[in-house]
Amino acid sequence: MENKLRYVILLDGGFIKPKYADAYGHEPSASEVNDLATKIRAYDDPSDSLVRIYYYDSPPLREKLVRPVSRTVLDLATTPSFAPNMTRMAALKRMDYFAVREGRLTCHGWKLRKSGIGKAAADLTDADFAPDIQQKGVDMKIGLDIAWISLGKIADRILVVTGDSDFIPALKLARRNGIQVFLFTLGHGVSPELLEHSDRLITKPADAV
């Protein structure tokens, strides 16, 4: 009897969310993330065995920031994106086959938006600035999981949704250990080297973003 092929799906939330926002005007709900995973699963034979779906993202910040011009307080926990982000991550943790890997966000003050470029300092308003929020730990966790899956022979194939070339060393390790890598880019341009270290490129799954 032929052995089933085992596969895992890795979803880079920091990549997927802006792609959805560009396509639909909003970031994906937990059910939409699950729908995307279902479409990706269609690229494996139905007889193959799904091990797990890993979703990588960071919980939103709860910090209170002082706006750079008016000096009023911006409570990040009251912004429109806060509750949907919390709801998404909580819901995905309860979904079948999903495992949520969390990084963390840090704020490094404010950065100038395009609207503020070229303006005199006296003409700048709070709207010309955005919080300089950076994500930490997610890329490392994706890379470590790819290495763990490869070295532990957890799966025979990795289906990864990302456009980030930081994962090239991990993908090279996976392929050296006999793991097939399917790269889903959701139509996003990626570096030639990232393509070089993938076994199959799917730019846009059917009916996905």
N, C-alpha and C positions, 0 to 999 in steps of 0.2 A: 504494500500500500504506500502510495507516494506521500511524503511528509508535506504538511501544509507550510506555506511560507508565512512567517511572522513579520508583522510590520508595526511601526510606530509613526505617529504624526506629531510634528513639532510646529506649533503656531506661535510666531513672533507677534505678540499683541501690539507692540510699539510700531510695527510695520503695517499690520492689518488695519488698525483703527483709522489712520489718516487716509488709507486707500478707500475705506468705506465712506468716510466723510466727504472725500472728493466726488465719489460716485453718487451718493444718496443724500448728502447734506447732513448726515448724522453719523456718529460712531455706532458700531454694531452692538446690538443687544446680545445677551447670552444665547438666545435661540438662534440668532443670525450667525454667531460664531459656530454653533453646533451644525447649522445648515451648511456652512462652508466646509466643515470637517466631513460631513456626509458626502458632499460633492467630490472632495479629495479622495475619500474611500473608494469611490467608483473607479479610480485608476488602478485598483488592485482587483484581482479575481475574487468573486464572492466566496470562493472556497478558502481563501487565505484568512489568516487569523490576526485580528487587531489586538495588539498587546495593550496599548494605552495611547491617549491623546494628551500631549503636554501643551499647556497654554502658559506663555511667559508674559508677565506684565508687572507693573508696580501699583500699589494702592495710591490714591491721590493724596496730596499733601493737605494737612489741616492747619498750616501756619497762617498767622496774621502778618501781612506786609504793610509797610507804610509807603503810600504812593509817592513817586519822586517829585511831583510838582505841587500838588495840593496838600500833601502831607496827611491826607486822610488815610484811614485804615481799610485795607482789603482783606476780608476773611475768606481764604481759599475754600473753606468748608461750605460757603454759601454760594459759590459759583455754579452756573448751570450744569457743568460737567461732573461735579463732585458726586452727587447721588447716583447718576447712571453708572459711573465707574465702579462705585462701591457695590451697587446692585449686580452688575455684570460679573464681577469676580466672585461674589458670594454665590450666585446662581451656578456658575461654571463648576465650582467646587462640589456641587451636589449632583452634577450630571454624570450619567453612565460613561465610564472609561476616561473621564477627564481627571487630570492632575494639574493643579495650578502652581506654577513656580513664581514666587514673588521676588522682585528686586525692591529698590527703594528710590524715591525721588528726593533730590536736594535742590534748594533754591539758592542761587548766587547773585541775588539782587535783581536789577532790572537791565533789560537790553533795549536798544533803540529799534523801533519798527521802521519799515520802509517809509512810512508816512512822515517820519521825523527827519529823514536824511535831507540835509541842505537847509533846514530851518535854523534861524537864529535861536539862541538859547532862550531868549525872552518870549519867543513865539511857541515854544514847546508846551504841550499839554499832557496830562496823564495818558490820554489815548495814544500818544506817540511812543509809549513804552509798554513792554510786556515782561512779565516775570521770567527771569532766566532760570528755567527749571531743567535739570539734567537727571537722566536715569542712570542708576548705578546697579551693577550686579546681574542684570538680566543676560547680557551677552556672555558673561562668564558662565552662568548656569546652563545656557544653551550649549556652549562648547563642552562643558564638563559632562552634560548628559549624553551628547553625541559620543564622547570618548568612552563613557561608561557602557553605553549600549553596544558599542563596537567591541571593546575589550572583553565584556562579559557575555558576548554573543546573545544579547537579549532579544535581538530581532535580526531578520535577514535583509530588511529594507527600511530605509528612513525616508519619509515623505515630509519635507520641510518647506514651510511657507515663510519666505524672507527675501530681502534684497540686500542684505548686509554682507559685505565681503569679509568682515571680521571672522566669520566662521570657516574660512577656507582651510586653515590648519586642521580643524576638527573633521571637516569633510574628507580631507586627504587621508587622515588616519582611518576613518570609517572604510573608505574604499580599499586601503591597503589591507584591512582585515576582512575583506570579502563582502562588505555590506554595500548594497545598492543604494544610491542616493537619487531621489526624485526631487527636483527643485521647482517649486511653484512661485512665480514672481508676481501674479495678479496684474500682468501687463507692465510692470515696472522695469525700467532698464537696469541691467546689472553689469558688473565688470566681466570682461572676457575670461579672467582667471577663475571667477566663481562658476562660470559655465563649464570651464575646462575640467573642474573637479566635481561635476555632477554627471550621473549616468543618463538622466533624462530631464529635459527642460519642458515644463508646461507653463506657458506664459499666462494663460487665463483658463481656469477650469470652466466647464460648460455652465452657463447661467450664473457665474460668480461675478464679483466686481471687476 
